[in-house]
Amino acid sequence: MSEDFYHDDPIEAKTGKKFQNRYVASAVVIIASIFFFQSTFAGNISLNSGEGIEFGQAVSQTVACSGNTDLILTPRSTFVNGSPGAHYLQSVTVSNIPTSCYGDDFTISAYNDSSSTPLALFNSTSTNAVVYNNNGTFELGVGTLTGASITSGSGTFTITFTNPVALSSSVFKLTIQSGVHAASASTGITWTSRASAADHSWSDVTYGNGMFVAVADSGSGNRVMTSPDGITWTSRAAAVNNSWTSVTYGNGIFVAVAWSGSGNRVMTSPDGITWTSRASAGDVNWTSVTFGNGIFVAVASSNPDYNQVMTSPDGITWTRRSAAAGNSWGGVTFGNGLFVAVAYTGSSNRVMTSPDGITWTSRTSAAESGWYGVTYGNGTFVAVAYTGSGNRVMTSPDGITWTTRAATDNSRSWYGVTYGNGTFVAVTISGTGNRVMTSPDGITWTPRASASDNSWMKVAYGNGTFVAVATSGTGNRVMSSTP
């Protein structure tokens, strides 16, 4: 890596003593203070004043993006049976990460006590574990998309190596650096068909807690399917056979909302597998749900009394809220401290915003198109439309002022859009051969070949992989894209 890529010095930790037993699980490695690196790095930061820290204990440290906030780094080991067995560095948790680190990559490396060459951590030869801070959602970064998994929380993440290769007894130093995000050059470009768990009308997909979860508005008893990797899918029983339209993850729970049902148009799950019915705030056509700022927010299509929003702190108890206008709201997202919803009806007011999900303000949409999908990434809100006489993309830096952008084909019905690993990805239900488009900034879009000409409704990103789901197709209503 070059000096130009990172905008701060590495955080380092070094052992200051040997072990009496190098294979004791609770005392595999001790982390202390300072180690001098190659001249590529401008300086060093001492940790812990030279006192030893064991695996499983935390050390405080600061990177450039965190300012005066100390990050907490906690390494953990695992024992792998063999002849003989050995302990390996299996995971690292980084917590207390402030919002000032939004958009950065974190790179974690490990060293022995005599060399400035980093140790291999996973995949036999991979020495750097890269984690992307996608505006508070932590994702695997370039070079770490295979051989590792990540658990993302509020201001914290844990990266776990699937097949760890660094012996705990060899790890004497750890470093963490923050730097400019490096996007993968191929994610979202090449797509592969995957066997869906059933040929249902899959309406949405999300990622959370190491799991992709999709919901459907058709099917008998199994209107949910899950996958750990976006490739192999398993049918799951929905709480009830409602027309499930949207699903999200937040605060340790999956939440889905429905277009139909009597008093039970919400269901929740801690793992995406076992689902429980919840009382919705009203029997309106709930179209989209998201999580942000400690609250779940769902929006609905037209309703005479404008009560087309409901909120919940836990996904279980819901409260009805008034929308800014009685439009048919198709999508809602959260970014940069703001909820933004878009609509497919209305007169110049097909956007509304809220700082808390409770009080909403109408905003002027860039066009009176059928806005249905909306997302946030890289400091930009992006919405896509399935109808409209002009450009079917619009962008905004703040959710308030919007500008139309040209889709790759403005005659196509664009329904879903997401952001991950430095790339916006949108999918459509219409067209031949290229029902995907990608963009680094939401402004300039490039057509991509879809895996098939299915009706692709929604797309999600997680663990280095984009996954799209469709309402049509035979056995192939999922496609994925991984570098």
C-alpha angles and dihedrals in degrees: 000000000000132000090241096059099064123056098200140041122265120267108230140192128187135186116245100194143030126253126250087214114019093195101053105125098220095045106036098133135008120215120205134149143306137010127173115234133197116292089260085090119062099217149336137251120218119225132203096357091270096304118138121253122194129218109277092034123099133240126200121230143157132227125192096260093052096060109192093351116107116223116217116224120192121181121198133194136211133202117236117197117237144119088312109003121225144195119249135191099255107167145006125204120203117190143167090053112167127218089252087078093062111133097019132119119231116209120198122194136171131214139188124234099267110037140059090212110104120240122245108259104181143349088042095274108030108119102173125061107203123197122185119215099215096190094302098329110100118218136174111269135214112310093018100070093107129040095031142066132203136212113204126203139159105302092342143079138181119209114200125192113225093208107015116203105177110098111228089223089060097049110096100148137035128192133193123190133181120214148149112306116258113208122211113254095219110033111118094016106084116046131193128198116242130194110255117219089243139354094257127139097267107201105177145005134196140175130229142139092013094307139102112217125190129187131201139204093216138046139082112272097323105076092142130069129182137198134181092208109019090252109077114045133195127198117240131190115252116221089247135352096261123142097266110204107171142019134187141170130228143135091020096305141092115228126192129186130201143215092217140033139092112265092325106081093134130068130179137199134183092210109016090252108078115044133194128198117240131192110257120217090245143350096256127126102277108200108172142016132189140169130228143137091018096304140094116227127191129185132200142202124257120334125168096230096049090239091135099134132073129182136197134182092208108018090251108076114046133194126200117239133187119251119223090247138004094255126136100263112208106176143015132190141168129229141146092008094307137103112218125190128187130201140207094214134044141085111274089316102088093133129067130178137200134180092208108020090249108078115044133195127201117239130192111256118219090240140356093255129137097271110191110147126054134169142163131229143137091017094304137103112217126192129185131200137211095204136029142116095242140022113351098206128070130181137196134185092208108018090251108075114047134193127194118240131191116254116212086258118014092195094065127095105245109192109160136044134169141164130229141148093004096310136102113215125192129185133199139201094221140055138061124276101337110061092151131073129184136199136181092210109017090251107078115043133194125201117239131195111254119218089245140348094263123141098266109201108173141005133203137185129220142143092006095309136104114213126190128189130203142205093218138043137083113265092329106080092134130067129179138194123205128161 
